[in-house]
Amino acid sequence: MKKTEKVMIKCPICGKNVEFYKNKKLPPNFPFCSQRCKLIDLGKWLNEEYVISEPIPEEYEQIDDEE
Ligand SMILES: [Zn+2]
């Protein structure tokens, strides 16, 4: 029988290596290296939701002209 299988992934936020064990309980911050990165990711999602829920009117694109 295999022993606990160690798996290494990279934190999607900062790219730091994150270790976990396949047949053990996943770490609370998985797949992030820390709670900080987890919160950053959560913030990203919330921001995206905010953007989607408030679409920029097409007229705004014309204002973007620089003179
Ligand atoms: Zn991280």
N, CA, C, O and the ligand as a Tripos MOL2 file, in Angstrom:
@<TRIPOS>MOLECULE
protein
  269   267    68     0     0
PROTEIN
NO_CHARGES

@<TRIPOS>ATOM
      1 N           0.8260   -1.2150    0.0000 N.3       1 MET1
      2 CA          0.0000    0.0000    0.0000 C.3       1 MET1
      3 C           0.8520    1.2530    0.0000 C.2       1 MET1
      4 O           1.9180    1.3110    0.6130 O.2       1 MET1
      5 N           0.3700    2.2130   -0.6780 N.am      2 LYS2
      6 CA          1.1020    3.4820   -0.7560 C.3       2 LYS2
      7 C           0.9490    4.2690    0.5290 C.2       2 LYS2
      8 O          -0.0730    4.2090    1.2140 O.2       2 LYS2
      9 N           1.9910    4.9970    0.8250 N.am      3 LYS3
     10 CA          1.9050    5.9020    1.9670 C.3       3 LYS3
     11 C           1.2960    7.2120    1.4860 C.2       3 LYS3
     12 O           0.9610    7.3640    0.3110 O.2       3 LYS3
     13 N           1.1630    8.1330    2.3920 N.am      4 THR4
     14 CA          0.5990    9.4320    2.0170 C.3       4 THR4
     15 C           1.3580   10.0110    0.8370 C.2       4 THR4
     16 O           2.5820   10.1430    0.8700 O.2       4 THR4
     17 N           0.6310   10.3450   -0.1800 N.am      5 GLU5
     18 CA          1.2310   10.8660   -1.3940 C.3       5 GLU5
     19 C           1.2780   12.3970   -1.3450 C.2       5 GLU5
     20 O           0.2620   13.0900   -1.2970 O.2       5 GLU5
     21 N           2.5050   12.8650   -1.3600 N.am      6 LYS6
     22 CA          2.6870   14.3120   -1.2770 C.3       6 LYS6
     23 C           2.5580   14.9110   -2.6700 C.2       6 LYS6
     24 O           3.1610   14.4270   -3.6290 O.2       6 LYS6
     25 N           1.7760   15.9530   -2.7640 N.am      7 VAL7
     26 CA          1.5740   16.6160   -4.0490 C.3       7 VAL7
     27 C           1.9790   18.0730   -3.9070 C.2       7 VAL7
     28 O           1.7290   18.7230   -2.8910 O.2       7 VAL7
     29 N           2.6100   18.5570   -4.9570 N.am      8 MET8
     30 CA          3.0290   19.9470   -4.9170 C.3       8 MET8
     31 C           2.3480   20.6950   -6.0530 C.2       8 MET8
     32 O           2.4170   20.2930   -7.2150 O.2       8 MET8
     33 N           1.6980   21.7730   -5.7000 N.am      9 ILE9
     34 CA          1.0980   22.6250   -6.7290 C.3       9 ILE9
     35 C           1.5960   24.0440   -6.5140 C.2       9 ILE9
     36 O           2.2200   24.3510   -5.4980 O.2       9 ILE9
     37 N           1.3190   24.8860   -7.4610 N.am     10 LYS10
     38 CA          1.7080   26.2860   -7.2910 C.3      10 LYS10
     39 C           0.5000   27.1270   -6.9340 C.2      10 LYS10
     40 O          -0.5810   26.9780   -7.5040 O.2      10 LYS10
     41 N           0.7090   28.0000   -5.9910 N.am     11 CYS11
     42 CA         -0.3530   28.9120   -5.5940 C.3      11 CYS11
     43 C          -0.7700   29.7350   -6.8110 C.2      11 CYS11
     44 O           0.0700   30.3740   -7.4440 O.2      11 CYS11
     45 N          -2.0630   29.7250   -7.1400 N.am     12 PRO12
     46 CA         -2.5180   30.4650   -8.3260 C.3      12 PRO12
     47 C          -2.3110   31.9760   -8.2080 C.2      12 PRO12
     48 O          -2.3380   32.6860   -9.2130 O.2      12 PRO12
     49 N          -2.1100   32.4540   -7.0180 N.am     13 ILE13
     50 CA         -1.9620   33.8970   -6.8260 C.3      13 ILE13
     51 C          -0.5020   34.3240   -6.8870 C.2      13 ILE13
     52 O          -0.1480   35.1900   -7.6870 O.2      13 ILE13
     53 N           0.3510   33.7340   -6.0570 N.am     14 CYS14
     54 CA          1.7310   34.2010   -5.9770 C.3      14 CYS14
     55 C           2.7280   33.2250   -6.5780 C.2      14 CYS14
     56 O           3.9100   33.5510   -6.6910 O.2      14 CYS14
     57 N           2.2820   32.0330   -6.9680 N.am     15 GLY15
     58 CA          3.1780   31.0760   -7.6060 C.3      15 GLY15
     59 C           4.0640   30.3080   -6.6390 C.2      15 GLY15
     60 O           4.9380   29.5540   -7.0670 O.2      15 GLY15
     61 N           3.8550   30.4860   -5.3630 N.am     16 LYS16
     62 CA          4.6230   29.7750   -4.3500 C.3      16 LYS16
     63 C           4.1970   28.3070   -4.3200 C.2      16 LYS16
     64 O           3.0330   27.9860   -4.5560 O.2      16 LYS16
     65 N           5.1430   27.4270   -4.0310 N.am     17 ASN17
     66 CA          4.7980   26.0090   -3.9570 C.3      17 ASN17
     67 C           3.9160   25.7130   -2.7590 C.2      17 ASN17
     68 O           4.1630   26.1720   -1.6440 O.2      17 ASN17
     69 N           2.8790   24.9310   -3.0230 N.am     18 VAL18
     70 CA          1.9630   24.5290   -1.9500 C.3      18 VAL18
     71 C           1.9890   23.0130   -1.8710 C.2      18 VAL18
     72 O           1.7600   22.3370   -2.8740 O.2      18 VAL18
     73 N           2.2620   22.4740   -0.7010 N.am     19 GLU19
     74 CA          2.2940   21.0280   -0.5270 C.3      19 GLU19
     75 C           1.0290   20.5470    0.1520 C.2      19 GLU19
     76 O           0.5140   21.1790    1.0750 O.2      19 GLU19
     77 N           0.5420   19.4210   -0.3210 N.am     20 PHE20
     78 CA         -0.5660   18.7850    0.3830 C.3      20 PHE20
     79 C          -0.4870   17.2940    0.1590 C.2      20 PHE20
     80 O           0.3050   16.8260   -0.6600 O.2      20 PHE20
     81 N          -1.2900   16.5540    0.8690 N.am     21 TYR21
     82 CA         -1.2660   15.0980    0.7830 C.3      21 TYR21
     83 C          -2.5700   14.6000    0.2070 C.2      21 TYR21
     84 O          -3.6550   14.9490    0.6720 O.2      21 TYR21
     85 N          -2.4370   13.7650   -0.8290 N.am     22 LYS22
     86 CA         -3.6120   13.3080   -1.5720 C.3      22 LYS22
     87 C          -4.6390   12.6040   -0.7000 C.2      22 LYS22
     88 O          -5.8400   12.8430   -0.8300 O.2      22 LYS22
     89 N          -4.1690   11.7370    0.1900 N.am     23 ASN23
     90 CA         -5.1380   10.9890    0.9960 C.3      23 ASN23
     91 C          -5.3250   11.5480    2.3950 C.2      23 ASN23
     92 O          -5.7630   10.8590    3.3150 O.2      23 ASN23
     93 N          -4.9820   12.8000    2.5190 N.am     24 LYS24
     94 CA         -5.2490   13.4790    3.7860 C.3      24 LYS24
     95 C          -6.2040   14.6260    3.5210 C.2      24 LYS24
     96 O          -6.4940   14.9710    2.3760 O.2      24 LYS24
     97 N          -6.6690   15.1900    4.5750 N.am     25 LYS25
     98 CA         -7.5590   16.3370    4.4410 C.3      25 LYS25
     99 C          -6.8060   17.5030    3.8030 C.2      25 LYS25
    100 O          -5.6540   17.7640    4.1490 O.2      25 LYS25
    101 N          -7.4450   18.1900    2.8890 N.am     26 LEU26
    102 CA         -6.7940   19.3120    2.2340 C.3      26 LEU26
    103 C          -6.6130   20.4640    3.2080 C.2      26 LEU26
    104 O          -7.4410   20.6790    4.0940 O.2      26 LEU26
    105 N          -5.5250   21.2000    3.0380 N.am     27 PRO27
    106 CA         -5.3100   22.3510    3.9210 C.3      27 PRO27
    107 C          -6.4280   23.3840    3.7440 C.2      27 PRO27
    108 O          -7.0040   23.4940    2.6610 O.2      27 PRO27
    109 N          -6.7310   24.1290    4.7880 N.am     28 PRO28
    110 CA         -7.8690   25.0650    4.7440 C.3      28 PRO28
    111 C          -7.7410   26.1120    3.6470 C.2      28 PRO28
    112 O          -8.7400   26.6260    3.1450 O.2      28 PRO28
    113 N          -6.5030   26.4230    3.2800 N.am     29 ASN29
    114 CA         -6.3230   27.4630    2.2700 C.3      29 ASN29
    115 C          -6.1410   26.9070    0.8640 C.2      29 ASN29
    116 O          -5.9190   27.6600   -0.0840 O.2      29 ASN29
    117 N          -6.2340   25.5940    0.7330 N.am     30 PHE30
    118 CA         -6.0590   24.9580   -0.5690 C.3      30 PHE30
    119 C          -6.9450   25.6030   -1.6290 C.2      30 PHE30
    120 O          -8.0940   25.9000   -1.3020 O.2      30 PHE30
    121 N          -6.5210   25.8480   -2.8610 N.am     31 PRO31
    122 CA         -5.1790   25.5400   -3.3680 C.3      31 PRO31
    123 C          -4.1980   26.7020   -3.2260 C.2      31 PRO31
    124 O          -3.2380   26.8070   -3.9900 O.2      31 PRO31
    125 N          -4.4380   27.5540   -2.2670 N.am     32 PHE32
    126 CA         -3.5580   28.7080   -2.0890 C.3      32 PHE32
    127 C          -2.5400   28.4420   -0.9950 C.2      32 PHE32
    128 O          -2.7350   27.5700   -0.1480 O.2      32 PHE32
    129 N          -1.4490   29.2050   -1.0190 N.am     33 CYS33
    130 CA         -0.3730   28.9610   -0.0620 C.3      33 CYS33
    131 C          -0.7260   29.5140    1.3110 C.2      33 CYS33
    132 O          -0.2060   29.0450    2.3230 O.2      33 CYS33
    133 N          -1.5830   30.4800    1.3490 N.am     34 SER34
    134 CA         -1.9030   31.1130    2.6210 C.3      34 SER34
    135 C          -3.2870   31.7350    2.5610 C.2      34 SER34
    136 O          -3.9070   31.8350    1.5020 O.2      34 SER34
    137 N          -3.7430   32.1450    3.7190 N.am     35 GLN35
    138 CA         -5.0610   32.7760    3.7730 C.3      35 GLN35
    139 C          -5.0530   34.0890    3.0060 C.2      35 GLN35
    140 O          -6.0640   34.5070    2.4430 O.2      35 GLN35
    141 N          -3.9000   34.7220    2.9970 N.am     36 ARG36
    142 CA         -3.7620   36.0010    2.3020 C.3      36 ARG36
    143 C          -4.0800   35.8370    0.8140 C.2      36 ARG36
    144 O          -4.8570   36.6030    0.2430 O.2      36 ARG36
    145 N          -3.4590   34.8170    0.1950 N.am     37 CYS37
    146 CA         -3.6930   34.5750   -1.2260 C.3      37 CYS37
    147 C          -5.1370   34.1610   -1.4690 C.2      37 CYS37
    148 O          -5.7290   34.5170   -2.4880 O.2      37 CYS37
    149 N          -5.6940   33.4210   -0.5440 N.am     38 LYS38
    150 CA         -7.0860   33.0030   -0.6660 C.3      38 LYS38
    151 C          -7.9960   34.2360   -0.6940 C.2      38 LYS38
    152 O          -8.9400   34.3170   -1.4790 O.2      38 LYS38
    153 N          -7.6880   35.1690    0.1680 N.am     39 LEU39
    154 CA         -8.5020   36.3830    0.2350 C.3      39 LEU39
    155 C          -8.3170   37.2310   -1.0170 C.2      39 LEU39
    156 O          -9.2640   37.8500   -1.5030 O.2      39 LEU39
    157 N          -7.0910   37.2560   -1.5360 N.am     40 ILE40
    158 CA         -6.8320   38.0110   -2.7680 C.3      40 ILE40
    159 C          -7.6830   37.4350   -3.8960 C.2      40 ILE40
    160 O          -8.2970   38.1720   -4.6670 O.2      40 ILE40
    161 N          -7.7080   36.1010   -3.9780 N.am     41 ASP41
    162 CA         -8.4920   35.4470   -5.0210 C.3      41 ASP41
    163 C          -9.9760   35.7410   -4.8540 C.2      41 ASP41
    164 O         -10.6910   36.0010   -5.8220 O.2      41 ASP41
    165 N         -10.4170   35.6950   -3.6150 N.am     42 LEU42
    166 CA        -11.8160   35.9890   -3.3230 C.3      42 LEU42
    167 C         -12.1460   37.4130   -3.7520 C.2      42 LEU42
    168 O         -13.2040   37.6720   -4.3270 O.2      42 LEU42
    169 N         -11.2410   38.3180   -3.4710 N.am     43 GLY43
    170 CA        -11.4250   39.7120   -3.8590 C.3      43 GLY43
    171 C         -11.5150   39.8670   -5.3610 C.2      43 GLY43
    172 O         -12.2990   40.6680   -5.8690 O.2      43 GLY43
    173 N         -10.6950   39.0810   -6.0770 N.am     44 LYS44
    174 CA        -10.7250   39.1230   -7.5270 C.3      44 LYS44
    175 C         -12.0890   38.7140   -8.0570 C.2      44 LYS44
    176 O         -12.6360   39.3440   -8.9620 O.2      44 LYS44
    177 N         -12.6290   37.6430   -7.4730 N.am     45 TRP45
    178 CA        -13.9400   37.1670   -7.9000 C.3      45 TRP45
    179 C         -15.0060   38.2060   -7.6250 C.2      45 TRP45
    180 O         -15.8840   38.4560   -8.4510 O.2      45 TRP45
    181 N         -14.9140   38.8090   -6.4480 N.am     46 LEU46
    182 CA        -15.9200   39.8080   -6.0890 C.3      46 LEU46
    183 C         -15.8420   40.9900   -7.0410 C.2      46 LEU46
    184 O         -16.8690   41.5390   -7.4400 O.2      46 LEU46
    185 N         -14.6260   41.3840   -7.4050 N.am     47 ASN47
    186 CA        -14.4590   42.4960   -8.3350 C.3      47 ASN47
    187 C         -15.0540   42.1600   -9.6900 C.2      47 ASN47
    188 O         -15.7310   42.9830  -10.3060 O.2      47 ASN47
    189 N         -14.7930   40.9390  -10.1480 N.am     48 GLU48
    190 CA        -15.3120   40.5430  -11.4500 C.3      48 GLU48
    191 C         -16.8370   40.5380  -11.4380 C.2      48 GLU48
    192 O         -17.4820   40.9650  -12.3960 O.2      48 GLU48
    193 N         -17.3910   40.0540  -10.3510 N.am     49 GLU49
    194 CA        -18.8480   40.0360  -10.2360 C.3      49 GLU49
    195 C         -19.4030   41.4480  -10.2730 C.2      49 GLU49
    196 O         -20.4540   41.7210  -10.8540 O.2      49 GLU49
    197 N         -18.6620   42.3250   -9.6360 N.am     50 TYR50
    198 CA        -19.0770   43.7250   -9.5820 C.3      50 TYR50
    199 C         -19.0870   44.3180  -10.9860 C.2      50 TYR50
    200 O         -20.0060   45.0490  -11.3540 O.2      50 TYR50
    201 N         -18.0640   43.9990  -11.7610 N.am     51 VAL51
    202 CA        -17.9620   44.5090  -13.1280 C.3      51 VAL51
    203 C         -19.0920   43.9580  -13.9780 C.2      51 VAL51
    204 O         -19.7070   44.6810  -14.7620 O.2      51 VAL51
    205 N         -19.3640   42.6530  -13.8120 N.am     52 ILE52
    206 CA        -20.4030   42.0210  -14.6170 C.3      52 ILE52
    207 C         -21.7840   42.5940  -14.2580 C.2      52 ILE52
    208 O         -22.6160   42.8170  -15.1370 O.2      52 ILE52
    209 N         -22.0130   42.8250  -12.9800 N.am     53 SER53
    210 CA        -23.3230   43.3090  -12.5630 C.3      53 SER53
    211 C         -23.5420   44.7720  -12.9680 C.2      53 SER53
    212 O         -24.6740   45.2500  -13.0230 O.2      53 SER53
    213 N         -22.4320   45.4730  -13.2500 N.am     54 GLU54
    214 CA        -22.5870   46.8540  -13.7000 C.3      54 GLU54
    215 C         -21.8360   47.0720  -15.0100 C.2      54 GLU54
    216 O         -20.7250   47.6020  -15.0100 O.2      54 GLU54
    217 N         -22.4310   46.6700  -16.1060 N.am     55 PRO55
    218 CA        -21.7370   46.8150  -17.3810 C.3      55 PRO55
    219 C         -21.5540   48.2810  -17.7630 C.2      55 PRO55
    220 O         -22.4120   49.1270  -17.5090 O.2      55 PRO55
    221 N         -20.4150   48.5460  -18.3770 N.am     56 ILE56
    222 CA        -20.1310   49.9260  -18.7900 C.3      56 ILE56
    223 C         -20.9340   50.2310  -20.0610 C.2      56 ILE56
    224 O         -20.8540   49.4790  -21.0320 O.2      56 ILE56
    225 N         -21.6880   51.2980  -20.0660 N.am     57 PRO57
    226 CA        -22.4570   51.6540  -21.2660 C.3      57 PRO57
    227 C         -21.5310   51.8900  -22.4560 C.2      57 PRO57
    228 O         -20.4010   52.3490  -22.2910 O.2      57 PRO57
    229 N         -22.0120   51.5780  -23.6410 N.am     58 GLU58
    230 CA        -21.1780   51.6890  -24.8410 C.3      58 GLU58
    231 C         -20.6820   53.1060  -25.0710 C.2      58 GLU58
    232 O         -19.5860   53.3020  -25.5970 O.2      58 GLU58
    233 N         -21.4600   54.0720  -24.6900 N.am     59 GLU59
    234 CA        -21.0790   55.4790  -24.9010 C.3      59 GLU59
    235 C         -19.7550   55.8150  -24.2270 C.2      59 GLU59
    236 O         -19.0130   56.6820  -24.6880 O.2      59 GLU59
    237 N         -19.4660   55.1150  -23.1250 N.am     60 TYR60
    238 CA        -18.2440   55.3900  -22.3830 C.3      60 TYR60
    239 C         -17.0010   55.1700  -23.2250 C.2      60 TYR60
    240 O         -15.9710   55.8050  -22.9970 O.2      60 TYR60
    241 N         -17.0910   54.2850  -24.1820 N.am     61 GLU61
    242 CA        -15.9160   53.9690  -25.0000 C.3      61 GLU61
    243 C         -15.4710   55.1700  -25.8200 C.2      61 GLU61
    244 O         -14.2800   55.3340  -26.0870 O.2      61 GLU61
    245 N         -16.3970   55.9900  -26.2120 N.am     62 GLN62
    246 CA        -16.0720   57.1610  -27.0250 C.3      62 GLN62
    247 C         -15.3590   58.2280  -26.1940 C.2      62 GLN62
    248 O         -14.5380   58.9830  -26.7140 O.2      62 GLN62
    249 N         -15.6750   58.2830  -24.9250 N.am     63 ILE63
    250 CA        -15.0620   59.2650  -24.0280 C.3      63 ILE63
    251 C         -13.5710   58.9600  -23.8250 C.2      63 ILE63
    252 O         -12.7940   59.8380  -23.4500 O.2      63 ILE63
    253 N         -13.1900   57.7170  -24.0770 N.am     64 ASP64
    254 CA        -11.8180   57.2760  -23.8550 C.3      64 ASP64
    255 C         -10.8180   57.9470  -24.7890 C.2      64 ASP64
    256 O          -9.6140   57.8000  -24.5810 O.2      64 ASP64
    257 N         -11.2560   58.6640  -25.7910 N.am     65 ASP65
    258 CA        -10.3540   59.3440  -26.7370 C.3      65 ASP65
    259 C          -9.4230   60.3180  -26.0240 C.2      65 ASP65
    260 O          -9.8490   61.1100  -25.1830 O.2      65 ASP65
    261 N          -8.1630   60.2420  -26.3740 N.am     66 GLU66
    262 CA         -7.1970   61.1870  -25.8050 C.3      66 GLU66
    263 C          -6.8290   62.2100  -26.8580 C.2      66 GLU66
    264 O          -6.5830   61.8690  -28.0160 O.2      66 GLU66
    265 N          -6.7930   63.4560  -26.4500 N.am     67 GLU67
    266 CA         -6.4490   64.4930  -27.4380 C.3      67 GLU67
    267 C          -5.1230   65.1420  -27.1260 C.2      67 GLU67
    268 O          -4.6850   66.0330  -27.8540 O.2      67 GLU67
    269 ZN          0.2160   32.4150   -2.5310 Zn       68 ZN68
@<TRIPOS>BOND
     1     1     2 1
     2     2     3 1
     3     3     4 2
     4     3     5 am
     5     5     6 1
     6     6     7 1
     7     7     8 2
     8     7     9 am
     9     9    10 1
    10    10    11 1
    11    11    12 2
    12    11    13 am
    13    13    14 1
    14    14    15 1
    15    15    16 2
    16    15    17 am
    17    17    18 1
    18    18    19 1
    19    19    20 2
    20    19    21 am
    21    21    22 1
    22    22    23 1
    23    23    24 2
    24    23    25 am
    25    25    26 1
    26    26    27 1
    27    27    28 2
    28    27    29 am
    29    29    30 1
    30    30    31 1
    31    31    32 2
    32    31    33 am
    33    33    34 1
    34    34    35 1
    35    35    36 2
    36    35    37 am
    37    37    38 1
    38    38    39 1
    39    39    40 2
    40    39    41 am
    41    41    42 1
    42    42    43 1
    43    43    44 2
    44    43    45 am
    45    45    46 1
    46    46    47 1
    47    47    48 2
    48    47    49 am
    49    49    50 1
    50    50    51 1
    51    51    52 2
    52    51    53 am
    53    53    54 1
    54    54    55 1
    55    55    56 2
    56    55    57 am
    57    57    58 1
    58    58    59 1
    59    59    60 2
    60    59    61 am
    61    61    62 1
    62    62    63 1
    63    63    64 2
    64    63    65 am
    65    65    66 1
    66    66    67 1
    67    67    68 2
    68    67    69 am
    69    69    70 1
    70    70    71 1
    71    71    72 2
    72    71    73 am
    73    73    74 1
    74    74    75 1
    75    75    76 2
    76    75    77 am
    77    77    78 1
    78    78    79 1
    79    79    80 2
    80    79    81 am
    81    81    82 1
    82    82    83 1
    83    83    84 2
    84    83    85 am
    85    85    86 1
    86    86    87 1
    87    87    88 2
    88    87    89 am
    89    89    90 1
    90    90    91 1
    91    91    92 2
    92    91    93 am
    93    93    94 1
    94    94    95 1
    95    95    96 2
    96    95    97 am
    97    97    98 1
    98    98    99 1
    99    99   100 2
   100    99   101 am
   101   101   102 1
   102   102   103 1
   103   103   104 2
   104   103   105 am
   105   105   106 1
   106   106   107 1
   107   107   108 2
   108   107   109 am
   109   109   110 1
   110   110   111 1
   111   111   112 2
   112   111   113 am
   113   113   114 1
   114   114   115 1
   115   115   116 2
   116   115   117 am
   117   117   118 1
   118   118   119 1
   119   119   120 2
   120   119   121 am
   121   121   122 1
   122   122   123 1
   123   123   124 2
   124   123   125 am
   125   125   126 1
   126   126   127 1
   127   127   128 2
   128   127   129 am
   129   129   130 1
   130   130   131 1
   131   131   132 2
   132   131   133 am
   133   133   134 1
   134   134   135 1
   135   135   136 2
   136   135   137 am
   137   137   138 1
   138   138   139 1
   139   139   140 2
   140   139   141 am
   141   141   142 1
   142   142   143 1
   143   143   144 2
   144   143   145 am
   145   145   146 1
   146   146   147 1
   147   147   148 2
   148   147   149 am
   149   149   150 1
   150   150   151 1
   151   151   152 2
   152   151   153 am
   153   153   154 1
   154   154   155 1
   155   155   156 2
   156   155   157 am
   157   157   158 1
   158   158   159 1
   159   159   160 2
   160   159   161 am
   161   161   162 1
   162   162   163 1
   163   163   164 2
   164   163   165 am
   165   165   166 1
   166   166   167 1
   167   167   168 2
   168   167   169 am
   169   169   170 1
   170   170   171 1
   171   171   172 2
   172   171   173 am
   173   173   174 1
   174   174   175 1
   175   175   176 2
   176   175   177 am
   177   177   178 1
   178   178   179 1
   179   179   180 2
   180   179   181 am
   181   181   182 1
   182   182   183 1
   183   183   184 2
   184   183   185 am
   185   185   186 1
   186   186   187 1
   187   187   188 2
   188   187   189 am
   189   189   190 1
   190   190   191 1
   191   191   192 2
   192   191   193 am
   193   193   194 1
   194   194   195 1
   195   195   196 2
   196   195   197 am
   197   197   198 1
   198   198   199 1
   199   199   200 2
   200   199   201 am
   201   201   202 1
   202   202   203 1
   203   203   204 2
   204   203   205 am
   205   205   206 1
   206   206   207 1
   207   207   208 2
   208   207   209 am
   209   209   210 1
   210   210   211 1
   211   211   212 2
   212   211   213 am
   213   213   214 1
   214   214   215 1
   215   215   216 2
   216   215   217 am
   217   217   218 1
   218   218   219 1
   219   219   220 2
   220   219   221 am
   221   221   222 1
   222   222   223 1
   223   223   224 2
   224   223   225 am
   225   225   226 1
   226   226   227 1
   227   227   228 2
   228   227   229 am
   229   229   230 1
   230   230   231 1
   231   231   232 2
   232   231   233 am
   233   233   234 1
   234   234   235 1
   235   235   236 2
   236   235   237 am
   237   237   238 1
   238   238   239 1
   239   239   240 2
   240   239   241 am
   241   241   242 1
   242   242   243 1
   243   243   244 2
   244   243   245 am
   245   245   246 1
   246   246   247 1
   247   247   248 2
   248   247   249 am
   249   249   250 1
   250   250   251 1
   251   251   252 2
   252   251   253 am
   253   253   254 1
   254   254   255 1
   255   255   256 2
   256   255   257 am
   257   257   258 1
   258   258   259 1
   259   259   260 2
   260   259   261 am
   261   261   262 1
   262   262   263 1
   263   263   264 2
   264   263   265 am
   265   265   266 1
   266   266   267 1
   267   267   268 2
@<TRIPOS>SUBSTRUCTURE
     1 MET1         2 RESIDUE 1 A MET
     2 LYS2         6 RESIDUE 1 A LYS
     3 LYS3        10 RESIDUE 1 A LYS
     4 THR4        14 RESIDUE 1 A THR
     5 GLU5        18 RESIDUE 1 A GLU
     6 LYS6        22 RESIDUE 1 A LYS
     7 VAL7        26 RESIDUE 1 A VAL
     8 MET8        30 RESIDUE 1 A MET
     9 ILE9        34 RESIDUE 1 A ILE
    10 LYS10       38 RESIDUE 1 A LYS
    11 CYS11       42 RESIDUE 1 A CYS
    12 PRO12       46 RESIDUE 1 A PRO
    13 ILE13       50 RESIDUE 1 A ILE
    14 CYS14       54 RESIDUE 1 A CYS
    15 GLY15       58 RESIDUE 1 A GLY
    16 LYS16       62 RESIDUE 1 A LYS
    17 ASN17       66 RESIDUE 1 A ASN
    18 VAL18       70 RESIDUE 1 A VAL
    19 GLU19       74 RESIDUE 1 A GLU
    20 PHE20       78 RESIDUE 1 A PHE
    21 TYR21       82 RESIDUE 1 A TYR
    22 LYS22       86 RESIDUE 1 A LYS
    23 ASN23       90 RESIDUE 1 A ASN
    24 LYS24       94 RESIDUE 1 A LYS
    25 LYS25       98 RESIDUE 1 A LYS
    26 LEU26      102 RESIDUE 1 A LEU
    27 PRO27      106 RESIDUE 1 A PRO
    28 PRO28      110 RESIDUE 1 A PRO
    29 ASN29      114 RESIDUE 1 A ASN
    30 PHE30      118 RESIDUE 1 A PHE
    31 PRO31      122 RESIDUE 1 A PRO
    32 PHE32      126 RESIDUE 1 A PHE
    33 CYS33      130 RESIDUE 1 A CYS
    34 SER34      134 RESIDUE 1 A SER
    35 GLN35      138 RESIDUE 1 A GLN
    36 ARG36      142 RESIDUE 1 A ARG
    37 CYS37      146 RESIDUE 1 A CYS
    38 LYS38      150 RESIDUE 1 A LYS
    39 LEU39      154 RESIDUE 1 A LEU
    40 ILE40      158 RESIDUE 1 A ILE
    41 ASP41      162 RESIDUE 1 A ASP
    42 LEU42      166 RESIDUE 1 A LEU
    43 GLY43      170 RESIDUE 1 A GLY
    44 LYS44      174 RESIDUE 1 A LYS
    45 TRP45      178 RESIDUE 1 A TRP
    46 LEU46      182 RESIDUE 1 A LEU
    47 ASN47      186 RESIDUE 1 A ASN
    48 GLU48      190 RESIDUE 1 A GLU
    49 GLU49      194 RESIDUE 1 A GLU
    50 TYR50      198 RESIDUE 1 A TYR
    51 VAL51      202 RESIDUE 1 A VAL
    52 ILE52      206 RESIDUE 1 A ILE
    53 SER53      210 RESIDUE 1 A SER
    54 GLU54      214 RESIDUE 1 A GLU
    55 PRO55      218 RESIDUE 1 A PRO
    56 ILE56      222 RESIDUE 1 A ILE
    57 PRO57      226 RESIDUE 1 A PRO
    58 GLU58      230 RESIDUE 1 A GLU
    59 GLU59      234 RESIDUE 1 A GLU
    60 TYR60      238 RESIDUE 1 A TYR
    61 GLU61      242 RESIDUE 1 A GLU
    62 GLN62      246 RESIDUE 1 A GLN
    63 ILE63      250 RESIDUE 1 A ILE
    64 ASP64      254 RESIDUE 1 A ASP
    65 ASP65      258 RESIDUE 1 A ASP
    66 GLU66      262 RESIDUE 1 A GLU
    67 GLU67      266 RESIDUE 1 A GLU
    68 ZN68       269 GROUP 0 **** ****
